[in-house]
Amino acid sequence: QQKLLDIKDLTVVYKTDLEVVRAVNGVNFSVERGKTLGIVGETGAGKTTTSLAIMGLLPERTGKVTAGEILFDGQDLLKLNKTDMRSICGDKISMIFQDPMTALNPTMTIGDQIAEAMELHNHDKLTKAEISKKVEEKLEMVGIRPERKNDYPHQFSGGMKQRVVIAIALACEPELLIADEPTTALDVTIQAQVLAMMNELQQRLGTSMILITHDLGIVAQTCDDVCVMYAGEVIEYGTAEDIFTAKKHHPYTDGLFGSIPNLKVESRRLNPINGLMPDPTNLPEGCHFAPRCPHCMDICKTQHPPCHVDGTHRIACHLYTQEGGDKE
Ligand code: SF4
């Protein structure tokens, strides 16, 4: 069966008068129908740029996809004109951002905002009354009483606002939902509730999802596949089982997960790794992780590591491609 989303060799560049930054460099990953892909990595790894590229939302003057394909249902989104792209995004692909306040209009009732999202892509030519009924259904779906449709965003708590944002994102019953750190701005207990709700909805509706997160506990609980990004590249990729149970990992992933295996799943946040992500305008030659890597070899400083492939598990590291370099 064809994958819902297939990203091939995607490269995104930001250009200003002063510099050119390669924010995403030759990235490959895919999302299966009805499944959740977790994208993990520190700030600046290229996670959000990748999702903005999928949505066609890169800043027009500075951001540009310079290579690759974004195949959605077999169709390359990069070849579509603006009108076709707009109709796919919002209709078949929706995005939820980290901060619900930036996504909501403070001057409109929440019911009107959900209805507006439906009206934008109203292919079934629903009447006002039918849309109003659907708005109530969506609110119920995300655990908000339908009679609150006449309330304004400021009348809701942070967690409830994010539920409204999710209702808007689901208004057109998208096939793919991209959630960029959807619970980071919320309290821990509310985070768990919102995530449990998203999980349940995703399974009930069969929506595919890309979940961008720093929280490895969330990845373990919700994701079928995992993509670890570093300095604009995918450095490890596999099923959740590959990432959470395999013995071989990219040293960066090892650093993220901590060195004690049975802490991997319980760990809530990324563990700090010594050093900083390299300056994207001045990436080190060879492996971009070399300056921070405890296993760095001579070859790592000069040659970019190829991918070691073991079934569904991919690791871009010389440790697994060099004879005698395996650290197991
Ligand atoms: Fe470390 Fe070398 Fe692997 Fe890079 S390629 S992660 S420097 S061992």
Boltz pocket constraint, residues with backbone or C-beta under 6 A from the ligand:
constraints:
  - pocket:
      binder: B
      contacts: [[A, 250], [A, 251], [A, 252], [A, 287], [A, 288], [A, 289], [A, 290], [A, 291], [A, 293], [A, 294], [A, 295], [A, 296], [A, 297], [A, 300], [A, 303], [A, 305], [A, 316], [A, 317], [A, 318], [A, 319]]
      max_distance: 6.0
